Structures are given as C-alpha cells and as structure tokens.
Amino acid sequence: MSGRYVLAVRFRLAPGRGVRVEPARFETTLYRDADEPGEDGWLFFRDNLWRGELNSPDHLRELTEEALGVPVEHVEYRRFETSESGYRELKEAIADDLEQFNADSVDEVVNKYFGSSIDVRPERS
C-alpha cells in the first residue's frame, strides 16, 4: 500500500549551557510512510486515530520525540495521503478482517478512524 500519514509537529531545541538559539521553537510537517498490510505498523490508523484526530496525542508526541531526537511540544494529525490504488489496497486489507475493527463495513472503518482526512491522489504516469 502506498501512502503516508501527515502530521504537524512543533518542537524545540534545548541547547547545552552557554548556548542559545533563536528561534528555539520550530514547526514542521512530518511524513510517516504507511506500512504494508500485514506488516508491523500497518494498523497505525486503528491504534492512533479516531475520527481523523489523534486518540492519544501524548503517546504520539513521545513516539515523535524518539524518532526526531528533540523535545516535541505538540503533534497534530493532518491527513493520510495515498494514491487511488493505495486506497483500494487499504480498503481491501480492511475488508479482509472487518472483525478486528468492530465494524460492519469498510466505509464504517474508514469513517471511524480517518474521518474525512484521506487525501486520494491520482496515479502518476
């Protein structure tokens, strides 16, 4: 599945004694590649999102700190970007095991976790 999660991140630099930076706070966009269905991490959306929002911002802030190696003040989920074929693959993988999502349909799962935050882009030639 080709896709990526897009997150807004605000972090700060914490220089050592005798060193100062201006500005000390920065905002950036973090892109996290989506894992293929069946791989560890492919259920990132199920484990971290609810109706297009982070279900545990503090947990994801800690994970982001580990990934970036800087103190992170805030993380906000923005969207999931994917191609038309990637979106099809995601929906097929969800359909293969609806039980684990406690839902009756793929559309229910997509709405339950992503809300309206999926950005499906045309295939590149």
C-alpha positions in Angstrom: 0.0 0.0 0.0 1.5 3.3 -0.9 0.5 6.0 1.5 1.7 8.3 4.2 0.5 9.9 7.3 1.0 13.7 7.5 1.5 15.3 10.9 2.1 18.8 12.1 4.9 18.9 14.7 6.1 21.7 17.0 9.4 21.0 18.6 12.1 23.0 20.5 15.8 22.9 20.6 17.3 22.5 24.1 21.0 23.5 23.6 23.6 23.0 26.3 24.7 25.5 28.8 26.2 28.7 27.4 24.5 28.2 24.0 21.3 29.9 22.9 19.3 29.6 19.7 16.7 31.9 18.1 14.1 30.8 17.5 14.1 27.9 19.9 10.8 26.5 18.7 10.0 25.2 15.2 7.0 23.9 13.4 7.4 21.4 10.6 5.5 18.7 8.7 6.3 15.1 9.4 5.6 12.4 6.9 5.3 8.8 8.1 5.2 6.1 5.4 2.3 3.7 5.8 3.3 0.1 6.4 2.0 -2.6 4.0 -1.0 -4.6 5.3 0.2 -7.5 7.4 3.5 -5.7 8.4 4.1 -4.4 11.9 2.7 -0.9 12.0 0.1 -1.2 9.2 -2.7 -0.7 11.8 -1.2 2.7 12.8 -4.6 4.3 11.9 -6.5 1.9 14.1 -4.1 2.3 17.0 -3.6 6.1 16.8 -6.6 7.8 15.1 -10.2 8.3 16.0 -12.5 10.3 13.6 -9.5 12.0 12.0 -7.9 13.1 15.2 -5.1 11.6 17.4 -6.7 9.4 20.1 -3.6 9.8 22.3 -1.6 12.9 21.4 0.8 12.4 24.4 1.7 8.9 23.2 2.3 10.1 19.6 4.3 13.1 20.9 6.6 10.6 22.8 7.0 8.5 19.7 7.8 11.6 17.6 10.4 12.7 20.2 12.1 9.3 19.9 12.0 9.5 16.1 13.3 13.1 15.8 15.6 13.2 18.9 14.3 16.5 20.0 11.8 17.6 22.7 8.4 17.7 20.9 5.7 20.1 22.3 2.8 19.2 20.0 1.8 16.7 17.4 -1.4 17.0 15.3 -2.7 14.6 12.7 -3.5 16.3 9.4 -4.3 13.7 6.8 -3.5 10.4 5.1 -2.2 10.8 1.6 -2.4 7.9 -0.8 -2.9 7.0 -4.5 -6.1 5.6 -5.9 -4.5 2.1 -6.0 -3.2 2.6 -2.5 -6.6 3.5 -1.2 -8.1 0.4 -2.9 -5.4 -1.8 -1.3 -6.1 -0.2 2.1 -9.9 -0.9 1.8 -9.2 -4.5 0.6 -7.0 -5.1 3.6 -9.7 -3.8 5.9 -12.3 -5.9 4.2 -10.2 -9.0 4.7 -10.6 -8.7 8.5 -13.6 -6.4 9.4 -13.9 -8.2 12.8 -10.7 -6.7 14.2 -12.2 -3.2 13.6 -15.5 -4.0 15.3 -17.4 -2.7 12.2 -19.9 -3.9 9.6 -18.4 -2.3 6.6 -15.2 -0.9 5.2 -16.8 2.6 4.9 -17.6 2.4 8.6 -13.9 1.6 9.4 -12.6 4.4 7.2 -15.0 6.9 8.8 -14.4 5.6 12.3 -10.6 6.1 12.2 -9.8 8.6 9.4 -12.9 10.7 9.4 -12.7 12.8 6.2 -8.9 13.1 6.4 -7.9 10.9 3.5 -6.4 12.7 0.5 -6.6 10.3 -2.5 -4.4 11.5 -5.4 -4.5 10.4 -9.0 -1.9 7.8 -10.1 1.2 9.2 -11.6 2.1 8.2 -15.1 
